[in-house]
Amino acid sequence: MSKQFSLEETLAIMNDTARKNYAMTELLAQAFSAFVISTGNKDAVVDFIKSTSATGELVEAHKHAQQSLLKILNSVEIIPTNKH
């Protein structure tokens, strides 16, 4: 027997899942950006991101993703570690 969820419970579960997925995507973008910056490939990756596109219903979402990734890429700074 499966439990029936109210609309409010269902929306709360969906909201929690969306937040967790967004946080994971943002963390992956930050890690990716740190790798790109540390390997000296920022310009090539920025050019690649700017050259990508989408069609149909994804156009606006793709533009948002491009802007978000470029913003994260530009905000990442690598802090050098002291090696003895």
C-alpha positions as CSV (number, residue, x, y, z in Angstrom):
1,M,0.0,0.0,0.0
2,S,1.5,3.3,-1.1
3,K,1.2,6.5,0.9
4,Q,-0.9,9.3,-0.6
5,F,0.8,12.7,-0.4
6,S,-1.1,16.0,-0.2
7,L,-0.4,18.6,-2.9
8,E,1.5,20.7,-0.2
9,E,3.7,17.7,0.6
10,T,4.3,16.9,-3.0
11,L,5.3,20.5,-3.7
12,A,7.6,20.6,-0.7
13,I,9.3,17.4,-1.9
14,M,9.7,18.8,-5.4
15,N,11.1,22.1,-4.0
16,D,13.6,20.2,-1.8
17,T,14.7,18.1,-4.8
18,A,15.0,21.2,-7.0
19,R,17.1,23.0,-4.4
20,K,19.4,20.0,-4.0
21,N,19.8,19.6,-7.7
22,Y,20.6,23.3,-8.1
23,A,23.2,23.1,-5.3
24,M,24.8,20.1,-6.9
25,T,24.9,21.8,-10.3
26,E,26.4,24.9,-8.7
27,L,29.1,22.9,-6.8
28,L,30.0,21.0,-10.0
29,A,30.3,24.3,-11.9
30,Q,32.6,25.7,-9.2
31,A,34.8,22.6,-9.2
32,F,34.9,22.6,-13.0
33,S,35.8,26.3,-12.9
34,A,38.6,25.8,-10.4
35,F,40.0,23.1,-12.6
36,V,39.8,25.3,-15.7
37,I,41.4,28.2,-14.0
38,S,44.2,26.1,-12.4
39,T,45.1,24.6,-15.8
40,G,45.2,27.9,-17.6
41,N,42.3,27.1,-19.9
42,K,39.9,29.9,-19.0
43,D,39.9,31.7,-22.3
44,A,39.3,28.6,-24.4
45,V,36.5,27.5,-22.1
46,V,34.9,30.9,-22.1
47,D,35.0,31.0,-25.9
48,F,33.5,27.5,-26.0
49,I,30.6,28.4,-23.6
50,K,29.8,31.6,-25.6
51,S,29.7,29.5,-28.8
52,T,27.2,27.0,-27.6
53,S,23.5,27.3,-28.4
54,A,20.1,25.6,-28.0
55,T,16.9,25.5,-29.9
56,G,13.2,25.6,-29.2
57,E,12.0,25.6,-25.6
58,L,15.6,25.5,-24.3
59,V,16.8,28.8,-25.7
60,E,16.1,30.9,-22.6
61,A,17.2,28.3,-20.2
62,H,20.4,27.8,-22.2
63,K,21.2,31.6,-22.1
64,H,20.6,31.5,-18.3
65,A,23.0,28.5,-18.0
66,Q,25.7,30.2,-20.1
67,Q,25.5,33.4,-18.1
68,S,25.5,31.5,-14.8
69,L,28.5,29.4,-15.8
70,L,30.4,32.4,-17.0
71,K,29.7,34.2,-13.8
72,I,30.9,31.3,-11.7
73,L,34.0,30.9,-13.9
74,N,34.8,34.6,-13.5
75,S,34.3,34.4,-9.7
76,V,36.7,31.5,-9.0
77,E,40.1,32.3,-7.7
78,I,42.8,29.7,-7.0
79,I,44.5,30.3,-3.7
80,P,48.1,29.1,-4.0
81,T,49.3,26.7,-1.4
82,N,52.7,27.0,0.3
83,K,54.9,24.0,-0.6
84,H,57.9,23.4,1.6
